[in-house]
Amino acid sequence: MKLIIADDSAVVRAILDQKLTKISGMEIIASVSNGRRAIDAAKGERPDAVISDINMPEMDGLEATKILSKSMHIPVILMSEDASKGIAAKTAGAVEFMVKPKVNEYGKSFFDELEERLSAIVSASPQPAHAERGSRNRPFRGYRVLCIGASTGGPTAVAEVLKGLGRNFPLPILYAQHVEIGADRNLADWLNSNCDNLTVRLARDGEEALPGTVYMAPADRHLLVDFVKGNSHPVLRISDDPPERFLRPAVNMLFRSAARLYGKACLAVLLTGMGRDGAEGCKLIRDSGGWTLVEDRSTCAVFGMPAAAIEVGGACEVYPRGEIAGRILELARSKGLQELDI
């Protein structure tokens, strides 16, 4: 695995270089002092990942990550001594955020965690052999709900998709995102301020989800569709059921509940993320007659979740991120609504 280290502290760079090169398969191809140099190094010899501090001169880690992750599609692990920088790191496009130890506290537990996260990036990168762009099945013409799932790199991906939906979007939007405890409200507020065409907020137990509003799962709680009202609007349930595969909220939990109650009237989107969450849910939605869109590898920060959905046959269509909103609008605004038994 080829890595670039970016930190304005020569001591920290030396510590990271010394420890990481002792790990089998790890190679440091550049060790630089700021974000601009990290980008230049990445252009010269493309790395598998970049490990970067946030606070650096000339160009900080956040600005560099926006270019590395979004334009060059290189995974970035951002670090900072300030734990509150996690949301800023994720919204910049970082695949992971880690709290940076003090110089004399770089111990075994830190490097074990860093190695685990780097290994996860590698394991998420292979592309399935059959990532079809379209589907032989025909989409339904009468969707009543849009579900979105995302994980690593999700905030920026979701923001781009939501902004592309324009104003007066005709469906309620239910959104499950893997997010740290305490960071959910900041993320919802950030999305709401950056997507002024829609209202984005944390979902509340027992509320009716209305068109043109995004209901985000709270951290460490599942978001489910409890039942569907006669006007086709979902009534939400916030659940403390056990984590699924160590995840709460779990995208699969949301997708399964929507598939069960909406069937062919369910439209779902699975965006960038590490792991396999959402794959089973996509397959169930597709098997129920609903329609699923997953993000193409070319624009994913990490291709794990979309790749898993494609692998199990849960993806009806695969699109680069920039084309997803337009396709959602085509499907959601289709004429000829059919009667549903929901």
Long-range contacts (C-beta under 8 A, 24 or more apart in sequence): 1-25, 1-26, 1-27, 1-48, 1-49, 1-118, 1-122, 2-27, 2-29, 2-45, 2-46, 2-47, 2-48, 3-27, 3-28, 3-29, 3-47, 3-48, 3-49, 3-50, 3-51, 3-118, 4-28, 4-29, 4-30, 4-31, 4-32, 4-38, 4-41, 4-42, 4-47, 4-49, 4-50, 4-51, 5-30, 5-31, 5-32, 5-50, 5-51, 5-52, 6-32, 6-33, 6-34, 6-35, 6-37, 6-38, 6-50, 6-51, 6-52, 6-53, 6-56, 6-61, 6-64, 7-33, 7-52, 7-53, 7-56, 8-33, 8-34, 8-53, 8-55, 8-56, 8-57, 9-53, 9-103, 11-103, 12-53, 12-100, 12-103, 15-103, 15-106, 16-51, 16-106, 19-106, 19-111, 20-111, 20-114, 23-115, 26-118, 33-57, 34-58, 34-59, 34-60, 34-64, 35-59, 35-60, 35-61, 35-63, 35-64, 35-65, 36-64, 38-64, 38-68, 39-64, 39-67, 39-68, 39-72, 42-68, 42-72, 42-74, 43-72, 46-72, 46-74, 47-74, 48-74, 48-75, 48-121, 48-122, 48-125, 49-74, 49-75, 49-76, 49-77, 49-95, 49-118, 49-121, 50-74, 50-75, 50-76, 50-77, 51-76, 51-77, 51-79, 51-114, 52-76, 52-77, 52-78, 52-79, 53-78, 53-79, 53-80, 53-100, 54-78, 54-79, 54-80, 54-82, 54-85, 54-88, 54-89, 55-80, 61-89, 61-92, 62-88, 62-89, 62-92, 63-92, 65-89, 65-92, 65-93, 65-94, 66-92, 66-93, 68-93, 69-93, 69-94, 69-95, 69-153, 69-156, 69-301, 70-156, 73-298, 73-299, 73-300, 73-301, 75-121, 75-301, 75-302, 77-114, 77-117, 77-118, 86-180, 86-183, 87-155, 87-183, 87-186, 87-187, 87-190, 90-153, 90-154, 90-155, 90-156, 90-179, 90-187, 91-155, 91-156, 91-159, 91-187, 91-190, 92-156, 93-153, 93-156, 93-301, 94-153, 95-121, 95-152, 95-153, 95-274, 95-301, 95-302, 96-121, 96-152, 120-274, 120-275, 120-304, 121-274, 121-302, 123-304, 124-274, 124-275, 124-302, 124-303, 124-304, 124-307, 125-302, 125-303, 126-307, 127-297, 127-303, 127-307, 128-307, 128-310, 128-311, 130-310, 131-296, 131-297, 131-307, 131-310, 131-315, 131-318, 132-310, 132-315, 132-318, 133-296, 133-317, 133-318, 133-319, 134-317, 135-315, 135-316, 135-317, 137-286, 137-316, 139-291, 139-316, 139-331, 139-334, 140-264, 140-265, 140-289, 140-290, 140-291, 140-338, 141-334, 141-335, 141-336, 141-337, 141-338, 142-265, 142-334, 142-336, 142-337, 142-338, 142-340, 143-171, 143-265, 143-266, 143-267, 143-290, 143-291, 143-331, 143-332, 143-334, 144-171, 144-228, 144-232, 144-262, 144-265, 144-266, 144-340, 144-342, 145-171, 145-172, 145-174, 145-209, 145-225, 145-232, 145-234, 145-258, 145-262, 145-265, 145-266, 145-267, 146-171, 146-172, 146-173, 146-174, 146-267, 146-268, 146-269, 146-328, 146-332, 147-173, 147-174, 147-175, 147-176, 147-254, 147-255, 147-258, 147-266, 147-267, 147-268, 147-269, 147-285, 148-173, 148-174, 148-175, 148-176, 148-268, 148-269, 148-270, 148-271, 149-175, 149-176, 149-177, 149-251, 149-254, 149-255, 149-268, 149-269, 149-270, 149-271, 149-273, 149-277, 149-278, 149-281, 149-305, 150-175, 150-176, 150-177, 150-178, 150-251, 150-270, 150-271, 150-272, 150-273, 150-305, 151-177, 151-178, 151-251, 151-272, 151-273, 151-274, 151-275, 151-277, 151-302, 151-304, 151-305, 152-178, 152-272, 152-273, 152-274, 152-301, 152-302, 152-304, 153-271, 153-272, 153-273, 153-300, 153-301, 153-302, 154-178, 154-271, 154-272, 154-273, 155-187, 155-190, 155-191, 156-301, 157-271, 157-272, 157-295, 157-299, 157-300, 157-301, 157-321, 158-191, 158-271, 159-191, 159-194, 159-195, 160-321, 160-322, 160-325, 161-269, 161-271, 161-321, 161-324, 161-325, 161-328, 162-191, 162-195, 162-197, 162-198, 162-200, 162-214, 162-325, 163-194, 163-195, 163-197, 163-325, 164-322, 164-324, 164-325, 164-326, 164-328, 164-329, 165-197, 165-198, 165-325, 165-328, 165-329, 166-197, 166-329, 167-197, 167-198, 167-212, 168-212, 169-197, 169-198, 169-211, 169-212, 169-329, 169-332, 170-211, 170-212, 170-332, 170-333, 171-211, 171-267, 171-332, 172-209, 172-210, 172-211, 172-212, 172-213, 172-215, 172-233, 172-234, 173-198, 173-213, 173-214, 173-215, 174-203, 174-209, 174-214, 174-215, 174-223, 174-225, 174-234, 174-236, 174-254, 174-258, 175-200, 175-214, 175-215, 175-216, 175-217, 175-223, 176-216, 176-217, 176-222, 176-223, 176-249, 176-250, 176-251, 176-253, 176-254, 177-216, 177-217, 177-249, 178-247, 178-249, 178-273, 178-277, 179-219, 180-219, 181-219, 181-220, 182-219, 183-219, 184-216, 184-217, 184-218, 184-219, 187-216, 188-216, 191-216, 203-236, 203-238, 204-236, 204-238, 205-236, 205-237, 205-238, 206-235, 206-236, 206-237, 207-235, 207-236, 208-233, 208-234, 208-235, 208-236, 209-233, 209-234, 209-235, 209-236, 217-249, 217-254, 218-249, 219-249, 220-248, 220-249, 221-248, 221-249, 222-248, 222-249, 222-250, 222-253, 222-254, 223-249, 223-253, 223-254, 224-253, 224-254, 224-257, 225-254, 225-257, 225-258, 225-260, 225-261, 225-262, 226-257, 227-261, 228-261, 228-262, 228-342, 232-265, 232-340, 232-342, 234-258, 234-261, 234-262, 244-277, 245-275, 245-276, 245-277, 247-275, 247-277, 250-277, 251-277, 251-278, 251-281, 251-305, 252-277, 252-278, 252-279, 252-280, 252-281, 253-281, 254-281, 255-280, 255-281, 255-282, 255-284, 255-285, 256-280, 256-281, 256-284, 258-285, 258-290, 259-284, 259-285, 259-287, 259-288, 259-290, 260-288, 261-342, 262-288, 262-290, 262-340, 262-342, 263-288, 263-289, 263-290, 263-340, 263-342, 264-288, 264-289, 264-290, 264-340, 265-290, 265-340, 265-342, 266-290, 266-291, 267-291, 267-292, 267-293, 267-328, 267-331, 267-332, 268-292, 268-293, 269-293, 269-294, 269-295, 269-324, 269-328, 270-294, 270-295, 270-305, 270-306, 270-309, 270-314, 270-315, 271-295, 271-300, 271-305, 271-306, 271-321, 271-324, 272-299, 272-300, 272-301, 272-302, 272-303, 272-305, 272-306, 272-321, 273-302, 273-304, 273-305, 273-306, 274-302, 274-304, 274-305, 275-304, 275-305, 275-308, 276-304, 276-305, 276-308, 277-305, 278-305, 278-308, 278-309, 279-305, 279-308, 279-309, 279-311, 279-312, 279-314, 280-312, 280-314, 281-314, 282-309, 282-312, 282-314, 282-315, 283-309, 283-312, 283-313, 283-314, 284-314, 285-314, 286-313, 286-314, 286-315, 286-316, 291-316, 291-317, 291-331, 292-316, 292-317, 293-317, 293-318, 293-319, 293-324, 293-327, 293-328, 294-318, 294-319, 295-319, 295-320, 295-321, 295-324, 296-320, 296-321
